[in-house]
């Protein structure tokens, strides 16, 4: 069960030791008519909610006592409708205002797009058991290199920056929070497996110790192999997670969790329309070793881990203290062709330069050592970071309400490099015209501190008002011998602070009907790449003011939620060329307005049947323009029919509709007027997918078998493979690159609960 890491094993081991020994005590077919046609033109592109006397499981439920738009994916839905090996994006894809694209198949490979209301990955928060995490450069997440569906209890999507107690570096666009499964009190052994499309085979084993007198624990181990939907895009993935809980007293509990993950995959970048026409709609990588797209030239390894120790205690029946110390790690080690989409051998060439530094007066021809016309150009890269942090929360019941205060601290150490290699010569480094093969080589350290306070004030039995505020301090120091985008070294420091107030109110019209409103400020520090220019400018952090109002209604046989939002986004980052030079820098340039309406609900039809639907109308437009932000659909919707008798058969048929959107918004700055230049391009029509899940719980078939469940999951039942996303352009030809929706998939799952 050991997962080997590269470049950082010692760091990881030392961090885990420090962590565990230094716990801080203070721890549907109705949507089919809206489906776009499958064409090759991008312009005509192809938990459990109790209701009445029964329990119905939906793709999402709306909690009653909320102060911002919130949807929860419950454990029952994850268990019955999501394959155990799935990545986290597959779990939340049916939620309102969510747009997800996984071109290698459902839950397989990394998600290329996962947006909320038009906010892209890196502009919203992702947490695991309440701990924020993300890549050190721009806070993005590689979904396939993290935890799997089988280890999760539920997922919560908060479509807003939250209140004062919501911590994170990118609360800016909302929060997707995942919670690990709780530890069972009884001893069980749970082998499980999946077999299906694309030669996918996965197996796992979960062991629950039950109550041993010295606490209770579970461990889960899973290994998966798949060829993937895309051509020559195979993946191997191993995940291990363990969780231990000990009740030190009736009021004090300690929880320890650790997870390690390794994924190997062949990196895909999309494909041109010509290559899709020639090689098939699922073309990604080739089997031709004379081209940069040869799959063996594009291997990637991802490593991640997550460890925490959580101590929670209640004192005097009024004060609750929760202290959580954690560390997490991520590494991406890879080699790839200069352009993995290029299938033309004529575009190959590797040029070597003589070693040393050169003045601007020397031409590249003067520096040329050799030009090997048939060699495969490529790059090798290594990016890794480790975070250490602590989250301290204290709640005190004041009678009139609950006061919550705390502090989050996080320190992140990042090391990364990338350089040119000659793949034909065994990935030999290739010196460039400035005497180094590296396009960048640097280290960075970032520190975040967020003290916060929030008060749930029970003004009347019906009215609760919650004011709150958090203060964010973010500092970064990046240094190294080669700065990205320049030929010189990097040594840059920046610091940002922000006071983020919020206030919300919730009014209970009756026991089942609530209305709420919220005003809150969001904050996002600049990513590291805005300083990877020859002349970095002075930037303000991106900020939002969020205005939201909504209502929730829970009845005996239906639930319903409705909200409207308006978000004022300011200090947008854009690139500008410095007048009179070839140098560029980043500046703040205007902003955008996000606004929309969202609704979702579930109705218990009876006899074990229930229906679910959600709909959102979304707009994300740059200020003073009519230009939409890229990857922001005009609307989204889900419609589902579910059946579950809680003992034997269960089934669901759920469709997801994504509205029209643009793949590019061309954001830049006019140096003459300092105004934002934005223009939409690569328009994609609406797209529709339909998923089917069905299974049967056979129960205790024989002695020592508590349950035996067999299920099938069919993804994209209608086999819609239209173009859905823009992937950039080829480096040699500037030809557009696209992604298609993954074709139909069928997975059979087996789960057995023993003892």
Secondary structure, 3 states (H helix, E strand, C coil): CCCCCCCCHHHHHHHHHHHHCCCCCCCCHHHHHHCCCCCCCHHHCCCCEEECCEEECCCCECCCCCCCCEEEECHHHHHHHCCCCCCHHHHHCCCCCEEEECCCCCCCCCCCEEEECCECCCCCEEEECCEECCCCCCCCCCHHHCCCHHHEEEEEEECCCCCCCCCCCCHHHCEEEEEECCCCCCCEEEEEEEEEHHHEEEEEEEEECCCCCCCEEEEEEEEEEECCCCCCCCEEEEEEEEEEEEECCCCEEEEEEEEEEEEEEECCCCECHHHHHHHCCCCCCECCCCCCCEHHHCEEEEEEEEEEEEEEEEECCCEEEEEEEEEEEEEEEEEEECCCCCCCHHHCCEEEECCCCCCCCCCHHHHEEEEECCCCEEEEEEEEEEEEEEEEEEEEECCCEEEEEEEEEEEEEEEEEEEEEEHHHCCEECCCCCCCCEEEEEEEEEEEEEEEEEEEEECCCCEEEEEEEEEEEEEEEEEEEECCCCCCCEEEEEEEEEEEEEEEEEEECCCCEEEEEEEEEEEECCCHHHHCCCCCCCCCCEEEEEEEEEEEEECCCEEEEEEEEEEEEECCEEEEECCCCCCEEEEECCEEEEEEEEEEEEEEEECCEEEEEEEEEEEEEECCCCCECCCCCCEEEEEEEEEECCCCEEEEEEEEEECCEEEECCCEECCCCCCEECCCEEEECCEEEEEEEEEEECCCCCCCEEEEEEEEEEECCCCCCCEEEEEEECCCCCCEEEEECCCCEEEEEEEEEEC
